[in-house]
Amino acid sequence: MATTRKITRKKSSKTELLKPAEKANPNRTKTTRRSSAIKSYDDALEFLFSNTNYENAKRFRYNADTFNLDRMYRLLEPLKDPHTKLAAIHVAGTKGKGSTCMMLSNMLSANGYKVGLYTSPHVIDIRERIKINDVMISEEDMTKLIKKVSTVVKSMQDDPPTFFEILTAMALFYFAKEKVDFAIMETGLGGRLDSTNVVNPIAVGLTSISMDHHRQLGNTVREIAAEKAGIIKKGVPTVSVLQDPDVMDIIKKQANSLKAPLVFTGKEIDFSCRFESSRELGPHNRICLSTPTSQYDHLPVPLYGEHQAENCGLALAILDILKTSGYKIDDKLVVSGLAETKLPGRMEIVCENPRVLIDAAHNSSSMRALVHAIGQHIPYDSMVVIFGCCEDKDVDGMLRELRYGADKVIFTRIKSPRSMDPEILAAKYTELSGKMCQTALTFRKAMEIAEPAVTQGDIICVTGSFYLIGEAKKIMEARVAAEKEAEAAAASA
């Protein structure tokens, strides 16, 4: 659908954001696989994952060498600077980024727009990170993209781009090639130095900001907020949820310094939410939100949890920015698009017998929200939690929240070099809660402990890391499929 407003953008000055690195980072891993060797999808993935991947690194420095926007610009230039050709919507925050982006994408898609969506990390398939109108990029297109970008990577061996930089460049190129009407870009780590911060957004959104990645982003919430607020651009309308007073202070100062119009849902934008239960929808949240262009009364939120009501309000407030900018958006289609939103790995039931719920809560605030949301939305008698996390997380904070909802906890190792030792987790949990717990070396072993401990009215919750819930989803869905196949074979015998 064509917009009624012509958008003109000027290319961001590279030096405005970061001065070029004077020399290559000596700690970077060199790419060895040549683009000419990429003949299949498996070859393409082998090349992609052969590059430096900070998502799997146990230790890395968060600075202008490891996270180098100048390097990102050099990667994009031979690709004809696709980031300058997109109407981007940029979203940062500690929790709720993926949910906000997904709801926004569905509402815009329902209005007939072609919407690119770039999120991270993935749960099972890396192609989950690059979507158009909620459809993952095909293996064929992914292979072509990687092969094309790999030729540029090969020319940058003095200072090779990282896994995430390459993936971000691929998404930007793909969205520009497919001529999307909007490119919704979720930041990876932080914001200020994040690879996605090369875009020239037409709107900026900030979800709830709290302590996370403190080893990289800072030891105080103000330091972390400064990194997240680094995506605010000169003159670009920005909307945020209500934040901790220190966080709000940082966001306001950043917006004022860049003369970026700033509003908060629940302050300049009227916003409220309430919890209810109905025969049609069961337990759910409803929101009321009033903007200069729209009025939403008692709108059902499709995702579980009060925190998702907050994210929904943010997505609707971003729509108001677009409407004010001249885009045609029908509120009835907004409501129908929102209702179709589903988000893998967030309060997702992946097996009914036993009942297994997975959720990607990986910091203290998201763990608190998960425990609260399960109590609101999921009826159960007893809850067994299988928990694993990365060692650079706010482990003590997550364990403090976990003790309020878990009747039994089994700590396990996640499939990452950054995995926290289950025995250390168990010792910390016992010290914090005074409760006994168990450990298992793998998720499968943890399930062997959990299953005999639950009955029909109980639930097993798997949480703490995207790595863990991805493994759980894959294993449990394969199990469910095998059981259905066996039942079908028995019925036809």
C-alpha positions, 0 to 999 in steps of 0.5 A: 500500500502506498503512503500518502506522504513522501519520505525524504531522508538524509544519510546519517553522518558516520562520524556523528555516531562513531569515529572510524576505528584506527586499527583492526581489533586483534582479538577478532576471529578471521573468516576462513570460509570463502563465498565461492564454497557456498553452494547450499543452505548448509554451506551458507549457515556454516559460513555465517556461524564461522564469524565472530559471534558475541551471542556465544562469547563468554567474555567480550568488551563492549566498546567501539572496537568490538561494536563498531558502527563504522565497520557496519557502514563499510559492510553496507556500502558495497550493498548500496546502503540499504539502510538509507532506503527504508522507513525504519521503526527502531525499538530498544529496551530490556524486555518486551522488544520482540513482543512490541515489534511483533504486535506492531508488525501484525497491525501494520500488515493487517492494514495492507502494508508490506512489513519487514521484521528483524528480531533476535535471538531466534528460538529454533530456526535462525530464519525467525529473525528475518520476516516479511508479514510474519513469513520467515525468509526462505532457505533459498533467499537466505542462501543467496543473501549470505552468498552475496554478503560473504563477498563483501565480508571477504574484502574486510579481512583486516577487520571482519564484521561479526555474525550479528553485523552480517545478519543485520546487513542481510536483513536490511538488504533483503527488506530494501530489495523486497521494497517493504513499506516498513522495516521494524528493527529490534536492537540486539545488545544495548542500542548506541553501538548496536548494529541496527543503529545505522538506520534512519528511523521515522519512529523510535520506541523504548520498552521497559529498561532495567538491569541486564547485560550489566557486564557490558552495558553498565552496573547501574540502570542509568548507565544501561538506560544511556546505552538504550536511549542511544537509538534516539535520533535528531528530530525523530518522534520517540515514544516510551513506556513509563520507566524508573525515574532515573531511566526517564531522566536519561531518556528525557535528556537524550531526547531534549539534546537531539530535539526529538519529540518525546511522549510516554504512555501513561503520561502524555498518552492516556493509558490504562489496563485491567485484568479480566476473564471471559468465556470467549477469551479466558483470563486476559488483559484489556487496555484503554489508550487515547492518542491524538489520532485514535481511541481504543477502549477495552482492547484485548491484549493477545499475549499473556501478562500485564507487561504485555499490556504495556508493550501493546500500548507502546505499539499502538502509540508508535502507530499514532506517530505513523498516522500523524506522519501521513500513513493511512491506518484503519483502527478496525484493521489494527484491532483484527491484526493485533488479535492474530499476534502469537509469539513463540517462546513467550508463555507458550504451551509446547506439550499437554501431557505433561503440561510444559510451558516455555518462556524466554525470561532471562532477567529479574524483571522478566522473571517477575513478570513471568511468575505473575503472568502464570499466576494470572493466566495458567491454572495449576496445582503445583509448578516444577521449574526447569531453569538454566541461564548464562553466567553474565545475567543477573542470576541472583535477581532471577533466582529471587523472583523464581522462589515466589512461583516455583514449588520445585526447581531443577537447574540445568546447563544450557547449550552455550559456552556462557552457561552457568554451572547448575551446581552453582545455581543450586547453591545460590538458590538454596542460600537465597530461598532456603529451599531444596532443589535438584540439578541435571546436566541436560534438559532431557535429564531434567525432564526425567526428574520433572515428569514423575513429580507432576500430575495432571493438574501440575505444570512444568515451566522451562525458563531462564534462557532462549537457548534452553527454551529453544532446545525444550521446544524442539524436543517436546514438539518432536515428542508430541509429533511422534505420539500423534503418529503412533496414535494414528498408526494404532488407530489404522491397525 
